[in-house]
Amino acid sequence: MLLANALLLVCLLVSVQAKTHTFNYAARWAWLNPDGVKYRPVITLNGTWPLPTIEVNKGDRVEFRLINELGNSTTSMHFHGLYQHSSNWYDGPVGFTQCPIMEGSSMLYNFTVDGQSGTYWYHSHTCAQYSDGLRGAFIIRDAENGVESLQYDEEKVITISDWYHDLSTVLTKRQLSKYNPTGGEPIPQNALMNDSKNVTFNVEPEKTYLLRFINMGIMVSQWVYLEDHEFEIVEVDGVLVDPAKTELLYLSVGQRCSVLLRTKKGKKNYALVQKMDEQMLDTVPDDLQTVSTNWVVYDENLPLPQRTDLDTWDLNFVNDVDLVPVDRMPLLPEPDMSIVVDMKMEMLGDGVVYALFNEKSYMAPKVPTLYTVLSSGKMATNEKIYGSNTNTFVLNYNETIEIVLNNFDDNKHPFHLHGHEFQILERSKPHDVPHPYHANHSRQFPEFPSRRDTLTVAANGHFVIRYKSDNPGVWAFHCHLDWHLEQGLSLTLVEAPLKIQQQLGSNLPKDQLDNCVNSNQFHAYGNAAGNVYDWYDLRGEKLQPEPLPLGFTIKGYIALVASALVALYGLYSIYGFGMDDVKKHGWEDSEVLVNLRRKVEDPVIQKELDQLISQTRGIEN
């Protein structure tokens, strides 16, 4: 009896301390100019941008209602890095855990932030929409066990991102085009810090600052450097780590890193430099400023130093794989289930380059996978009902899961796992040719592995991660270079489906059901094809295009397209209106032609393409 009363008292104390935060936000367009170069439509919340930083305490409840007032687009919201214990249907990715929020409709995301604290962020999980501005910081505080328990005087949240002058819909259409045979990603026009340029942060001498860095971009990893200062890393992706000193930070898209900064005695202003990782760009346009300067200001009356370059090779840098978590969580045991995936970028039969896991490109099902779980009863444990092109794996509850990812592409890729953080057992260095993982050649895994929820695989390299399947839900594992997600680079992990049914029941929240009913793309019940009568009948599901015909190669296709472009240029030379017709087909942007020019080796075709690029730029201007 005494024990029961004590437990009741504890529960009452927790309920008194926990707070409910209510947010009602309408997503609306505004005409803004964040980089000072070009005005463009930007998605705001209640007309405000940059979006507000949401701050809660561990154990608090969040009621976040998102109202779609965009008028021309669906939307959604994902809280990046949050576990969503027993609230999987509020995770946010369209096609995985919900239907899109339709124009004029809304959805309430109602969850408790339990079991974690640290630096996170929130963003749209509809196509590549968050590059239009729908993203902000999300901070979970824990005075006893979080970074708040460290000694510092002041805190600052610093976001970094790439920035585009075109809408995400325009960029996606341009990328997923047969006129982009290399599959080259859209090149950003700028880099932002705190959604602006030339930002200043005022500090005082001989004080300690906690800086929470978040890469909220959609493509490019960035280096961060502060002149004549040292960072001390104390948290990555919500995981407290042993302090590690470094001169240089590297943040991939989706990653967060909190550092302590101890200011100096004297009074002088210093450049806070961010630099795009140029190795991730297919081309570096002449007008792209890959190095941006911001400032840490000790004295507003003193000049602000300028930096036009950053040599990252000469600076001390800490590899995030080598960070040691404070909690000393030991290496998980040998896996109960090992998922080995080979990823590549490949042109399929429609002439478009797709991203593939084990030859399969993710195609969204007609029923969000979570809704299939909830409506399928005992059939939920059968992977087949989730579709042929969703890259679905069904996981048992509370087992050790290992994911081995082999990168057969010559670019880096940041991968994010929803609903979990994972142990990093191994990550290879970059290679000139694919270098898949071989278990018998592996080095000894660390005793206390570093943990994150977002990890970058090196070019032609691999990584090995492990986690415990102790959080029932439908969780996406995808490349957070979101242009690649649009190309299909995702897995669907259905974790303990029968327990999901026990937690959530079979009745969808009304607003989620209404959005499905009003959608012409999704249904609320059935298998991946929307069939509720025969769960094995997948006729009508969305499938990837057939492979290229035997004997075709991407190089051959490029040569074919290049020759076609040269022919079109010849027509343009004869008929003045020829280019207008070409422009209607969406390849007027000279970037596409520049990408082709770099891939073509024939000097005659190179010369013709140079002339075509010149003409195209003339028309664009």
N, C-alpha and C positions, 0 to 999 in steps of 0.2 A: 504493500500500500504506500509506504513511504517512497519507494522507487518510482511508482506511478505518479505520485504527486510532484516529485522532483522533475520528472520528464515533462509533465504538464507545465510546470513553472518555466522550464527552459523554452518550451515551445511558445509560451505567452510572451516571454522576453524577446525572442527572436521576431515574433510577429509585430511587437510594438516598435522594435528598432527598424525593421524593414519598411521601406517607403514605396509607394506606387507613383511612378512618373507617367503622366498622361501628356501625349503629344498629338496634336491634330494638324497635319501638314497637307497642304494642297500643292501638288506638283504643277507648276506653271512655267511658261516660256517668258524669257525677258531678253532684250537686245543689249548685250554687254560686250566689253572689250577688255578682258582680263590681262592680256599680254601687252596692251598699248599699241598693237599693230593693226588689228582688224576687229570690227564689231561682228558678232554672230549670235544666233539664238542659243541661249543657255537655259538649262532647267533649274528653276529655283524652288524653294519651299516657302510657301506663303509670300512669294515675291522677294525673298531674301537670298542673297548669294554673296560670298561663300556660305555654304550651308552651316547651320549651327553645330557646335561641338556638343554632343550629348554626354553628360557626366552622371553616373549613378554609383551606388555602393554595392558591393558584393551582397547578394541576397535580396536586392530590391526587385520590384516588379516594373516592367515596362509595358505600357499600352500605347502603341505607336500606330495611329491611323493615317494611312496614306490615301489621299483623295486624288484621283486622276482628272486634272483639269487641263491636260495638254491639248486635247482637241483633235490630235492627229496621230496618236500613238498609244499603245498599251504600255504598262509599266509594272514594276514589282520592287521589293526591297529585301536585301540580304544583309545580315549583320555578321560581317566577316570575322571568323575566329570564334564566334560564340557556339557553345556546345548544343544549345537548344534541347536540354534534357527534357524528355517527355513533352516536347512542344515542336516536334519535327515539322509539322505543317506550317510553321512560321519561319522556316529556314530561308525561303524566298526564291530559289531558282525555278524559273518557269519550265515546265515539262518534267521536273523532278519532284517537286513538292507542292506545286500549285498551278492553277491556270493564271494567265495574265490578268492584271487589273484593267478592265475595259474603260474606254473613254466615258467619263461621267460617273464612274463607279468608284468604290473605295474598298479597302481591306484593313482590318484591325490585326496588327501583329501584337500578340498578348503573351508575354513570357517572363520567366524569372531568371535573373542572371546569377545562377548558383554554381559553386564549385570552381570559379575562376575569377581572376582580376588581372588588370594590366591595360595594354594599349591595343585598341581594335578600331574598326571603322565600319561604316555602313554604306551600301551602294546599290543601285539598281542591278538586278540580275535578269534583265530583259535584253537579249541580243548584246550589242556593244554600247548600250544607252548611257552607261555612266560616264563615258568620255564626253558626253554633252553637259556634264556638270553635276549629275545626280549622285554625289558622294560626299561624305563628311566623317569626322573623327568621332569615335565612341570610346569613352574612358570608363573603366570599372575600377573603383577605388577599394582598397582593403588596408586600413590603417595598421593592422596587426601583422599581416603576412605579405603585403604587396610592396611595391617600390616606395609607397608612402612611409614605410617603416624605416627607410634610409634617411641619412642626415643630409638635408639640403635646405636652401633658403627660399627658393622660388622655382616655379615650374612653367615650362612653355611647351605648347604643342606645335610642331613644325611639320607641315605636309609638303611633299614634293610630288610633282606630276608632270607628264608630258601634256602638250596642248595642241589641238588641231583646229584649223579654221573652217573645216567642213563638218557637217552633221555626220553622226555615226552611220545613219542609213545610207548616205551618199558614199561614204568610205567603204562600207561593207559591200555595197553593190559593185563598186569599182574593183574591189579585191576579188570577189567571187565571180569573176568574169573570164570568159574564154580569151579575152583580149589582154589578160594578165597571166601568160603561160608560165612565168616563173613562180607564181604564187606570192610575189613580193608584198610585204605588209605595207600599209599606208605609213608614210614618213611624217612624223609630227612637225609642226611649224615652230614650236617653242617649248621651253621648260618653265614651269611655275614653281614658286615657293609660297606657301600659304595663299595659293590661287592668285598670285600677283607677281610682279617683277620688281627688282631693286628694293627688296624688303630690308628693313632695319630692325634689329632687336637691341633694345637698350639694356645694359647690364651695369652693375656696380663692381668696383675692384674688390678682390679678396672675398668673394662670395661663391657659393656652390649652387649650380642650377641643374635641375632635372629637365632634360630635353627629350621629348617624345617625338621621334621621327616616324613618319608614315609615308610610304610610297603609294599614292592613290592614282598613279598613272594607269594607262591601259596597255602599254607596250614596253617602254624602255626602262631598263635598270639604270640607276644613277649612283655616282660616287658623291660623297659629301666630305668636305674638308674645311677646317677652320685654321687660318693662318696662325702659326706659332702657338697653337694650343693642342691639348691632348684630350681625347674623349675617353671615358671609362664606361664600357658597356656593362649594364646591370640587368637588362631585360630584353628578350627577343620574343616576339609573337605571344606575349602574355606569360612567358616562362622566365622566372628569376634565375640569373646565372651568376657564378662567381665573377667578381669584377675583373674586367680585361681591358687593359689600356691599348689604345690605338690612335693613330693620327688620321685614319681614313675609314669611312663607313661605306658599305656597298649594300644598297637596298634594291631588291627586285620588286616588280609590281606585286602588291599585296602584302609585302613584308613590313614589319615594324621593329624598331630598335630604340630603346631608351638608354640614355647615357647621362653620366654626371659630368658637368663642365665646371672646373674650378678657374675662376677668373684671376687675372694677374694683379700685381700691385700698381704698376704705372698706368698712365692714361694715354691710350692710343687706340685707334679703331682698326678693326681687322676684317679682312674679306672672308665671308662665309660662302664657299664655292660649291656649286653643284655641277656635275658633268655627266652628260648622257654617255652610256656605254655604246660607243660608235660601232663596236663589233656586231651589235644586234641590228644595225641598219643596213639594208641592201645597198643603199646609196646615201651619201652625205651631200645634200644640195649645197651649192656655194653660199646661199643665203641663210642656211641653218646655223644658228648660234648654239653649239653643243655645250659650251661653258657659260654659265650664268653666275653673276656676282651679286651677293647680298652682303649684309654687314652686321657684325656684332659691334655695337657702339658703346664705348666707354665715355666719350665726351662729344656732344653734338656740335661743339664749336671747332672740332678738328676735322681734317679732310678724310674722305672715304677712299681707301686704296682700291685700285682697279686690277682685275685679273682677267687675262684673255686666254689662259691655258692652264692646265693642271696635269702635271706629270705624275701619274699614279704609281709608277714603278719605283720611284725613289722614296716612297713613304711607307711607314710601318703599318701593316694591315693584319687584322685578326680574322682568320677563317671561321665562319660561324659553325662549321662542323666540329671545331675544337673547343667550343664553349661548353662549360660544365654546369648543369643545373644545380641550384642550391639545395633542392630537396633530395639529391642523390638517388633518384629513381634508378634501380639497377637495370641492366640489359634484360629485355624480355627473353623468355625461353625460346627454343626452336619453334618455328611456326607450326600451327595446326593447319593453316592454309597459306599457300604461297601463290601470289598472282604475278606472273611474269608477262610483261607487255613490251613489245617492240614498237616504237613510234617512228613514223616517217611521214613526209609530205609527198603526195603522189597525185599526178594528174589522172583523172578517170575519164570515162568515155564521152562525157559531155564537154571535155576540153577545159574543165575547171580543176584547179589544184585543191585537194582535200587533205586534212590531217587524219592519220589512221593510227589506231591501236590494233596490232595483230590483224592488219588488213581491213579493219572495220572503222568507218567514220561514224561518229555519233549522229543519229537522226532522231529528233524528238518524237516520242510516241504520241498517239492521239489522246491518250489518257495519261495525266501526270503519274509517274511511277508510284508515288505514295498512294494515290487514289486507287490504283490497281491493287496494291497491297491490301487496302482497307475494304475493298469490295470482292475479294477473291476467296475469302475463307481459307480452308486448308491448302488450296492451290497456290497460296502465296509463296510457298517454299520452292516452287518450280520455276527455274530461270526462264524457261521458254515463254511463259505468258507475258514477259516484259519486253519482248520484241527481238527481232533478229539484228537490229542495227543500233541498239542502245548500250552495247558493251556492258551488260549487266552481270554482276556476280552476287549470289546469295550467300551471306555469311552467317555462321552459327553464332549464338550468343556467348560472349565472354571467352573467346578464343584469341590466340595470338595470330595476327594477320601480318604477313610480309608482302610488300610490293617491291618488285624488282623492275625498274624502268630502264630500258635500253634506248638510247637516243640515236637514231639513224639519220639525223639531220645535222647540218653544219651550223646551226644557231643554238643559242641558249634558250631554255624554256623554264619559266617559274611555275611549279605545280602546287596547287592548293587542295587540301583535303577538308571537306566540310565535316563538322560535328566532332572533330578530334584534333589533337596534336599528336605528332608521331616522333619516334626515336629515329635519329639519323645514324645508321650503322656504317654506311660507306658512301662516298661520292668520289667519282673518278675525276681526274684532270681532263681538260679538253684534248681532243685528238683530231688529226687530219682525216682519218678514216674511222668508220664505226668501230667501237671498242666495247662490245657487250660484256656483261658481268659473267664471270665464271667463279662459282662458289669455291672450288678447290684451290683457286689462286688468290683468294682473298687474304688481306691482312687480318690480324686479330681485331675483333670488334671492341670498341671502348667499353669499359666497365660501367660507366655512367654516361650514356650517349646524350649528345645535345638533342634538344627537342624544339620543333617548330610546327606551324601548320602550313607553311609555304616554303618550298625549297626549289632551288634552281638546279637543273641538270646541265652539265657542260656540253659543249658542241661535240657530237659523236661520242659522248661519254655515257655514264650510267650512274644511278644511285640505288641504294637499298634502304628501305624504311620499314619499321614495325610499329604496330599499335595494338591495343586490346579492343576487341569488338564488344565493349560494355555499354554502348549508347545506342539502343535500338532506333533505327531510322533509315530513311533513304538519303544517302549522302553522295554528293558529287565529288569526284576526284578529277580535276581538269587543269589544263594550262591556263594560267591567269594572264598570259599575253592574249587578250580577249579576241583579237583577230583570229587566233588559232582555235579558240573555242567556237567561233563562228564557222570555222572550217571542220569542226567535228572532233576536237581533241579532248575527249572526256570519257571517263568510266562512270557507271552507275553501281553503287555499292548498296545492296539491300541487306541491311543488318538486322538479324533476328526478326523476321517479318511477323511471326505469330505474337511476339511480345509487342511489336508496334500496334497490332490490333488490340491487345489487352490494354495498352496505355491510352490509345486515342479513340477506341470504339469505331463504329462504322458510320456515324453521322457527321458529315462535314459541317464546319461553321457556315451559317447561312450566307455570309458575304462571299465566301469562297465558292460555294455552290452556285450562287447567282452569277459570278464571273465566268464560271464554266458554261452555264446555260446560255449566256450572252456571247460566248466566243464561237467563232465559226471554225476554229482550229482544233479545239480540245473538247473532250467529254469528261464527265465526272465519274463514270463507272466503266468497268470492263478491262479487257487486256489491252496490249499496246495498240491494237487495231480498233479498239472500241467495241469489241464483241463480248457480249455478256452471256451468250447461249452456249457457245463452244469455246472454251478458254484456250484451246490449242489452235483455233482458226485465226491466223494472222493475216488473212487476205485484206488488203487495203492499207496495211501499215506502210509507213514511209521508209523507203529503201534507198541506199546509195546508188549512184549510177553504175553501170557495168564498167569493167576495166577497159582501158584502151585496146583497140584491136591488136592482135598479135603482130609484133614487128615494129609497132610504134614506140617511140621513146620521147621523153620530154625535150631532149635536144632536137630531135627531128621535128617535133611540133613547133618549137621555137623557130627553127629554120623556115618551116612552112608559113608560120604567121609573119615572120620577118619578110619573107618573099612577097606575101600578100600585101604587107604594108608598103613595100617598095612599089608594087604594082599600083596600089591606090595612089601613091605619090605621083606616079606617072600620069594617072588619070587626072589628078589635081593640076598637074602642069598643063594639061590640055583643056580641062574644063574648070573654070574658076569656082564652080559651085560644088566640086567634088568633096572638099573637106567638110562642107556642111553636112553631107550625108554621113560621113565618118563620125562626126561629132555626135550625131543622133545615136550612135551605137555605143557611146559611153567611154571611148578611149581617147577623148580629146586632151586629157591631161598629159602633158609632156613627160611626167614622171614615168608612165608606163613605157613610153618609147625609150627613155633613158635606160630603164631596166633591161629592155631588149638589146639595146646597143652594147651593154656590158657583157651580154651572153653570146653575142654573135662574133665569130672569128673571121668570117669571109670579109676581106677588105672592101670588096665592091659593095656588099650589102651594108657594111659599116658606113661607107660614104653616103649611100642613098638614105640611110636612117638619119645621119647627121643633118642632111638637108630637110628631111621630113620633120625632125625635131624643131629645127629653126622655123619652118613654116607654121608648125603647130603653136609654138610659143607666140608667134606673131599674131595668130588668130585669137589666142587666149587673152592677149593684152589689148 
